[in-house]
Amino acid sequence: MPYVEQRGKYWRVRWKQNDGRYSSGVTADEKTKEKFRTEDEAYQYGLDQETLIRLGLHQKKQETITFGAWANIWYCGLGLEPSTMAKYRMMLQGHLLPVFETRPLDDLAPEEMDPWERSIVRAGYAPRTARDARDLMVTILNAAIPRYLTYNPASRRRGTGRKGLRRVERAKRRRAVWPTAGETIAIAERAAILAGHDEVFLLLVTAAFTGLRWSEVLALEPDALLPDGRLDIRQKLYELKGFYVGHPKDGSLRTLHLPPFLLELLRDAAERARRCTCTGRREGLPPVDGEEVVEWCSGRRYLFLAPSGAHYQRGNFGTRVMRPAADGVYPARTGARAQPARPVLADVASYTPPAAGGRSRAQPGRPAYPGRPTYWSWPYAVAGEGFVAPQGRGRPNWAAWPEEERPHLVSWLPVRPGLTVHGLRHGHQTWLDDGGIKEALKKDRMGHEDLTDMSEIYGHITPRMVTDLLVLLQALWLEGVGERRRIHPRSAVPALDAALRAFEGGDDGESVILFSQNSPNRLRSHKKTRRIV
């Protein structure tokens, strides 16, 4: 409500602004310059200004600055993680500054923000990229209030007919791809074979059965395994033209309880831990923005490294390992080395040792599941057309080989199309939900925090909750191994092969343990276990 007071022959009015404070007051209409000669004239003018402020239409006399100048001031004042700063810089340089750099802040209008966001999608970027660019614009302009702006022209307006689109987006997020325990084991086995490194199997199994983020799994060191059998999550590896060590996302430091099978596998991995080949940040690179002190990785021991001793990179691992393991297809490439998607071709033959001067011979009736992927391009067959195997460019002419020497070629079927490493985290949360694990333990394990929920403050984790969790995860592992064994009793991955042998009690007629395929809730009861001799 405006505040009016008499000043000599005229009246002065002050009105409430966006920040809750009153304006300094005026004694005349700012447009017509006519003085307020009555109290009613001044009061009505103040009401009009408050209405314009509520509608976002009030124009206040303020300092003027261009968006580019303000964005530079805002960016230089941040002290975030270097990876976050790099993302902001990329968004600014790629999407915001090319459009708004020379525009004064008070010249930006709400009507141009939606078309600008849609133009990013039309340019070929993902809708997520467009949303991130808009969110960054909102953040930058919010910081300009009240010095340069009275309202944020980039804020998304409610009631603009986009309710249906928002519901569709939420539905898509809820349908994020997640695997069952059996699918996790099958995909992890394929991934280890594709990567040519057995530790990849344990890497993905660890991610799935702990719910860790990709960067948290990569940062596991031998001393992360505590003497009491828990896993200490105190750091993660950030990728930024090199790797540096920082706290987990949102400061989610925590310790995780491990099921018996995973604790044993990780202890074995800790004994084999190697030093990475990192030597700190390469010379000649400019300093990173953000935090003043950054601990660059330099020759530390980790549980999971590539065969070369380098760290796995998310993009390369997803394209070359995760995608073909889950989809059964190498993804298409674009750019200078463009090529279409192609199936994963695998040789499932078991071979005898090669004779002197000759090739190995395939042993009939002894397939090796899931096979060894070949690395020659192999296009899809076209329905209704005869298929001719590609030749040349180093590809073997298998048709000319004797029958007993030819590989037994198959194409991998999809296991869980679209699954990513982050999808394993979705799967872990889903397993816990389905298994009836208590909310306090789930939030702690996933590294989530919601201080608006009173149970977050007063709820605590009990030993019984932990026992229920470990029994559930152990049962899911045994269920997954059982599913995998029904496909084939052996594996080329040592860790999985040992689990398959233990599951069946070996090949010498010892006792066989079979687990019923019930829901995780019922699997927590060992009454469903039958022993057959």
Residue, then its C-alpha position, 0 to 999 in steps of 0.5 A: m500500500p502506498y505511503v503519502e505525505q504532504r511536502g509544501k504545496y505538493w504531495r509525495v508518494r512512496w510505494k512498495q518495491n519487489d524487494g519489500r522496501y519502499s521507494s524513495g518517493v516522487t512528488a510528480d508523475e515520472k512521465t508527464k512531470e505534473k506535480f501531485r496537488t492532492e493526496d488522492e492524485a499521489y495515492q492513486y499514482g502509487l497504487d498504479q506503480e505497485t500494480l505495474i510491479r506485480l505485473g512485471l511492467h514497472q520500469k525503474k530508473q536504474e543503472t544501465i549495464t549490458f548483459g555481457a558486462w554483467a555476465n562477466i561480473w557475475y561469473c568472476g564472483l563465483g567460487l564453484e567446482p571447476s567442472t561447474m564453472a567450465k559448464y557455465r562458461m560453455m553455456l555462456q559462450g555457446h548460447l547466451l552471449p552470442v544473442f544477448e551480449t550487447r543488450p542492456l539488461d533493462d531492454l530484455a523482455p519476457e516475450e523473447m525468452d521462450p522463442w530463444e529457448r526453442s531456437i536452441v532446440r531447432a539448431g540441433y541441440a537436445p531439449r535438456t541443453a536448451r533448459d540448462a541455458r534458460d536456467l543459467m539465464v534465470t540465475i544470472l538475471n536474478a543476481a542483477i535484482p534489484r540493482y539493475l532490474t526490478y524483475n527477472p524477464a527470463s523467469r518461466r511464467r506459469g499458466t502459459g499452456r505448457k502444463g501438458l508438456r511439463r507432464v510429458e517431461r516428468a513422465k519421461r524422467r520417470r521412465a528412465v531405463w533401469p535393469t534387473a539384477g540378472e540384466t546387470i550381471a549380463i551387461a557387466e559381463r559383456a562390458a568386461i569382454l568388450a573392454g578387454h578388462d575383467e575389472v570392468f565387470l566388478l566396476l559395473v556390479t559395484a555401481a549397481f549394488t551400491g548406487l554410487r555415481w560414476s565419478e564416485v566409483l572411479a575414485l574408490e581407493p583401497d583404503a575406502l574399504l574400512p576394517d568393519g566392511r563398510l565402504d567410505i565414500r569421501q571423494k569423486l573424480y572430476e573430468l576437466k582436461g585431466f582428472y582432479v579429486g573433489h568431494p562427492k556431489d552436493g557434499s554427500l559424504r557417507t559410508l555404505h554397508l556392503p553385501p558379503f559377495l561384494l565385500e569379498l570381490l572388492r577386497d580382492a580388487a584392493e589387493r590388485a589396486r594399481r597406480c594411475t598414470c596421471t601426472g597432474r595437470r598438463e603444462g601449458l593449460p590455462p588455470v581453471d576457474g572456480e575454487e582456488v585450490v584444486e587437487w589434481c590426480s597424480g599417481r594414486r592407487y585406485l580400484f578401477l583403472a583401464p588396462s593402460g593405467a588411465h582413468y575411464q572417461r565417461g563418454n568414451f566408455g559409454t560409446r565403446v563399452m556400455r552402449p554395445a553391451a546393453d543394446g547389442v549394437y555399436p552406436a552410429r557415428t557422425g562427423a568426419r568418421a561417420q558410420p551407421a549403427r552396426p550389430v555386435l558380432a561375436d564368435v561363440a566357438s571354443y577352439t583347440p590349441p593351434a597346430a604348428g603353422g595352422r589355425s585353431r579348430a572349433q570344437p563342436g558342441r562347446p559354445a563359449y557364451p557370450g562370445r568374443p566380439t570381433y572388431w570388423s564392421w558388420p552391417y545389418a542385413v536388408a530384408g528380402e536381399g541376400f546377405v554378402a559378408p563384407q570383405g577387404r580392408g583386413r577382414p578375413n575371408w571366412a568363406a574360404w576357410p575349412e568348415e572346422e576352422r570357421p568362427h561361429l558368428v552370432s549377433w548380440l541381442p539387446v539386454r536393456p536398450g538405452l541403459t547408461v551407467h547412471g541407469l544402474r543408480h536408478g536400478h539400485q533405488t528401484w531395488l530398494d523401493d521394491g524390497g521395502i527398505k526404509e526411507a532413512l537408509k535409502k536416502d543415506r545410501m543414495g546421498h540424497e538430502d531433503l531438510t524439508d522432510m522432518s524424518e530427515i532430521y529425526g529419522h535414524i538407521t538401525p541395525r535391523m534396517v542394515t540387515d534387511l538391506l544386506v539380505l536383500l542385496q545378497a539375494l538379488w545377486l544370487e537371483g541374478v547369478g541363477e538367471r545367468r547360469r540358466i543361459h550358460p554355466r560358464s563365463a570368460v570373466p573370472a569373477l562371474d565364472a567363480a560365482l557360477r561354479a559356487f552357485e552350482g557347487g562345482d562340476d564334481g557332483e557336489s550339492v547344488i543350491l537353487f534359489s526360487q525366483n520370487s520378488p526381492n521381499r520374499l527372497r529375503s527369507h532363506k526358507k525358499t532355499r532348497r538343497i539338492v544332492 
